């Protein structure tokens, strides 16, 4: 009996623990970071990858990723949501970076952040620096230097062709990250210049091609997102008519940024491009001969004679008169036609006058005839 009671007590306790106790406030566990490994050195912005054994949320993003050059992530340089198991941050400059990931499970609960991994972007030339004559191993960057580095890293371009013709357009990728300027308007323009020169030239497409020297508000307008980020492409081309273009050769290309109020420019990083001067098509000798012949023929035309000797016109004009109608068939000019029509109007007046005279005359004759008959009767 005692054994049976103990068994029922254990079974009941199991159901209470499993079904009645509240669930944990966090997801099952954070993801596991894979690559780049902690304290890795890479030559360019890496592809961040991780794994996650828990279940993902049914709707919305499963992961949140943050990248920053400070390990406290107070103002992350990159912050994004994704359902992928990887993320490729764009526009990261050389230097040390930190990254971390967390996940949201099926119950809409976020996990803890993963352990922070570090990586360093370092080009091959910078991998083996020359020893300094005056080493200072104890010096550390000041907070103002760190803030300046973050500001310089917020505006960059990449992916331009190595060589173009002077009449050729192309697109370049622009990355803008201004955490203190979310949802703000800016204006971008591309600019070319010779190395060592300050004479910029070029055109940027914004509802039409806009020259480098035109007002900033006519350039390409963009708006940053809620985190101050903007990523996109702008279309640019050289301007052969500008004095800054000095023919075929190597040029520096970069992008300028202006604020909505016109302050600036703030420049991106510089890239090198070779511009080949395009030949301007010239008219062929046969075309020139045809144009000369056409001009000579135009000079031979006697315009005065064509204006003075106007062609004669034949008119058939009917003129009404008391005696009837007659036709005049003559070769006459427009001036003669006007004169005849004027005479025709006068004849209509004469016709009306003649009819009136005839009416009066006929009435007088009838009156005399009737009076004569009356007089004859009286005398008889």
C-alpha positions, 0 to 999 in steps of 0.5 A: 500500500505504501509503495503504491502511494509513493508511485502515484506521488512521483507520477503526479509530481512529474506532471506538475513539473512538466506541464504546470511550471512556467517556461523559461523566459529565454530561447533554448540557447544562443547560436554558435559562431563559426567563421571567421574564428575569434582573433582571425586576420582577413584581407577584406570584409569577411562572410560571418557564419554561425549555426543554430540548433534551436527552432526559429520563429515562424514569422519575422527574422530569426537572427540579429547580427551586430558588428562594431569596432567597440566590444560594448556595441554601444553604437553598432557600425552594422546591425541587421536582422536575417533568416540566413545563417550568414551575413556579409557586412559591406564597407568595413575599413581596415582595423579590428572588428567585433561581432555577435549574434542572437536568435529568436525561437518559436515562442518569440523569445530572444536568446542571449547574445553569443560570445563576442568574436574578434577579427582584423581586416588587414591587407597583405602589404600591411601584414608585415610592417617595417619596424619603426625607428621610434617605437612607442608600444605604450601609446593607446588611441584616444577616445577622440581618435576612435570617434574620428575613425568611426566617422571616416569609416561611414562613407565608402565606395567600391566596384568601379571599372579600371578603364573607361572611355571618356563618353562612357557611363558606369555605376558605383556602389555607395555605402553610407552609415551615419548613426546620428543622422537617421532618416535624413536627406543627403545629396551625392555626386561623382567627381573625377580629377587628375592626381595633384589637381583640384579641378573636379569634373564629371556628371551624375545622373539624377532625372537627367545628367547633372554637371559637377559644378551645378548646385548641390540640390540638383544632384542625386538625393538619397535618404538614410534609414532608421539606423542612419544607413544607406546602400545603393548605386549611383550612375556617373560619367566623365565630362569631356567638355569640362576643363578638368578633363585633360585627355587620356590618362589616369584619374582619381574618382570619388563621391561627394556628400552634401547635407540637406542644408548644403553643408559639405562636401564630405568625400568618400574614399578614392579609387583610380580609373583610366580614361581614354579620350573618345574620338569625335566623329568628323563629317566625310569629304563626300558629305562636305562636297554635297553641302558645298554644292547645295549652298552654290545651288541656293545662291543661284536662285533668283528670289527677286524675279520669283517675287516680281513676276508672279504668274497670271491668273484667268478669271471669268467675271459676270457683270450685271447691268440694266441690259442683262449680263455679259462675260469678261474673259481676260488675263487679269491680276488680283488687283484688276479682280478687285477693281472689277468686283467693285464695279460689279457692286455699283452696277447692282445699284444701277439695276435697282435704280432702273427698275424703280424708274421703269416702275414709275414710268409704267404707272404713269402710262397706265394713269394717262391711259385711264384718264384718256378713257374717262375724258373720252366718255365725258366728251361723248 
